[in-house]
Amino acid sequence: MIYGLKGNIVELTLTSLVIEVNDVYYEVLITNHDAYEKGRELFIYTYQVFREDSQFLIGFQTLAEKKLFTHLISVSGIGPKTALGILAATTTDRLEQAIEQEDVMYLRKLPGIGPKGASQIILDLKGKLTKTTQQTSSTSEDEVESALTSLGFKKADIKRVLKKVNAPHLDSEQLLKLALSEFRK
């Protein structure tokens, strides 16, 4: 299983991107093409789907989004493409909120989900999601903020730079390097 890819984006469409990793090009299906920029280096979490007639990679910006995807495909009647469509149509927070509040009407508005599918999602996932996302939510911004504060940077400047960098998929060390390079500009 391919856990993730780190490389440069060489192609970008509405539904996929091509990432070059050590002279190998991977096509990855994505949910939000606006979050990516051709020519930029990135790390993307992946989920590999194997079917009799095809295989493909699905990419996620955050580990929480990937975990939510794996929960969705565990629901009876929801496959990878439907789950991808669901994640493209909403945010992870809003989807979790709808599931926890048993908001069938909201879930029915998502692509590929009817009344039975919405009820099945609630039945299978209610109570399971909040624990997962709380465990996977990144503390790297807090760690970087603490490190930058100890280096003498002002809190307001740190918040501004971290908001500008906005890279939730990076670990603390990568985010710190990026923030420091932003301060040098």
C-alpha positions in Angstrom: 0.0 0.0 0.0 1.3 3.5 -0.9 0.9 5.6 2.3 1.8 8.9 0.6 3.8 10.6 -2.1 6.2 13.6 -1.9 7.2 15.3 -5.1 6.3 18.0 -7.7 2.9 18.5 -9.3 3.5 18.3 -13.1 -0.2 18.2 -14.2 -3.4 19.4 -12.5 -7.0 18.9 -13.6 -10.4 19.3 -11.8 -10.3 15.8 -10.5 -6.7 14.6 -10.5 -3.1 15.6 -10.4 0.1 14.0 -11.6 3.0 14.0 -9.2 6.6 13.3 -10.1 8.5 11.3 -7.5 12.1 10.4 -8.4 11.3 10.3 -12.2 8.1 8.2 -11.6 4.8 9.9 -12.4 1.7 9.0 -10.4 -1.8 10.1 -11.2 -3.8 10.8 -8.1 -7.5 11.5 -7.8 -8.2 14.5 -5.6 -11.2 16.2 -4.0 -10.2 19.9 -4.2 -8.0 21.1 -7.1 -8.0 24.6 -5.8 -5.7 23.5 -2.9 -3.0 22.5 -5.3 -0.7 24.4 -7.6 1.1 23.1 -10.6 4.9 23.1 -10.2 4.8 23.1 -6.4 6.4 20.4 -4.2 4.0 18.7 -1.8 3.3 15.7 0.3 0.0 14.0 -0.2 -1.5 11.1 1.8 -2.8 8.4 -0.5 -5.2 5.5 -0.5 -4.7 2.8 -3.2 -7.8 1.1 -4.7 -7.6 -2.2 -6.4 -10.4 -3.5 -8.5 -10.6 -6.4 -11.0 -10.6 -4.0 -13.9 -8.7 -1.0 -12.5 -6.4 0.4 -9.8 -6.0 4.0 -8.8 -4.7 6.3 -6.1 -6.8 8.8 -4.2 -5.0 11.7 -2.5 -5.8 13.6 0.7 -4.3 16.8 2.1 -4.6 15.6 5.7 -4.5 12.4 7.6 -7.9 13.2 9.1 -9.4 13.4 5.6 -7.9 10.1 4.7 -9.3 8.5 7.8 -12.8 9.9 7.1 -12.5 8.4 3.6 -11.7 5.0 5.0 -14.6 5.2 7.4 -16.9 6.2 4.5 -15.9 3.2 2.3 -16.5 0.9 5.2 -20.2 1.8 5.0 -22.3 -0.7 3.1 -23.1 0.6 -0.4 -20.4 3.3 -0.5 -17.5 2.7 -2.7 -14.3 4.8 -3.2 -15.6 7.0 -6.0 -18.8 7.8 -4.0 -16.7 8.6 -0.9 -14.5 10.8 -3.0 -17.5 12.6 -4.4 -18.8 13.1 -0.8 -15.5 14.6 0.4 -15.3 16.9 -2.7 -18.8 18.2 -1.9 -18.3 19.1 1.7 -15.8 19.6 4.5 -14.7 16.9 6.9 -16.0 19.0 9.8 -19.4 19.6 8.3 -19.7 15.9 7.3 -18.8 14.8 10.8 -21.3 17.3 12.3 -24.1 16.0 10.0 -23.4 12.4 11.0 -23.3 13.2 14.7 -26.5 15.2 14.6 -28.2 12.6 12.4 -28.8 15.2 9.7 -30.3 13.0 7.0 -31.4 15.9 4.8 -27.9 17.2 4.6 -26.4 13.8 3.8 -29.0 13.2 1.1 -27.8 16.3 -0.7 -24.4 14.8 -1.2 -23.6 13.2 -4.5 -24.5 9.5 -4.7 -26.4 9.4 -1.4 -30.1 8.7 -1.1 -32.3 8.3 1.9 -31.1 4.7 2.6 -27.4 5.6 2.1 -27.8 8.6 4.5 -29.3 6.4 7.2 -26.7 3.7 6.7 -23.9 6.3 7.1 -25.4 7.6 10.3 -26.0 4.0 11.6 -22.4 2.9 10.8 -20.4 6.0 11.7 -22.2 7.9 14.4 -19.9 8.1 17.5 -16.8 6.8 15.7 -15.6 9.9 13.9 -14.9 12.5 16.6 -12.4 10.2 18.3 -10.6 9.6 15.1 -10.2 13.2 14.0 -9.2 14.4 17.5 -6.4 11.8 17.5 -5.2 12.7 14.1 -5.5 16.5 14.3 -2.0 18.0 14.0 -0.2 19.7 16.8 2.6 20.8 14.5 1.4 24.4 14.3 1.4 24.6 18.1 4.9 23.1 18.2 6.2 25.5 15.5 4.5 28.5 17.2 6.3 27.5 20.5 9.6 27.1 18.7 9.3 30.5 16.9 8.3 32.2 20.2 11.4 30.8 21.8 13.5 32.2 18.9 12.1 35.7 19.7 9.4 36.2 17.1 6.3 38.1 18.1 3.0 36.1 18.4 1.2 38.3 15.9 3.9 37.8 13.3 3.9 34.1 13.9 0.2 33.8 13.5 0.3 35.8 10.3 3.1 33.6 8.8 1.5 30.4 9.8 -1.8 31.5 8.3 0.0 32.5 5.1 1.9 29.2 4.9 -1.3 27.1 5.7 0.3 23.6 5.1 -1.6 21.2 7.4 0.0 18.2 5.7 3.5 19.1 6.9 5.2 17.8 10.0 6.6 20.2 12.6 10.1 20.3 11.2 8.9 21.0 7.6 6.5 23.6 8.8 9.2 25.3 10.9 11.6 25.5 7.9 8.8 26.9 5.7 7.9 29.5 8.3 11.5 30.5 8.8 11.9 31.0 5.1 8.8 33.1 5.1 10.3 35.3 7.8 13.4 35.8 5.7 11.4 37.4 2.9 
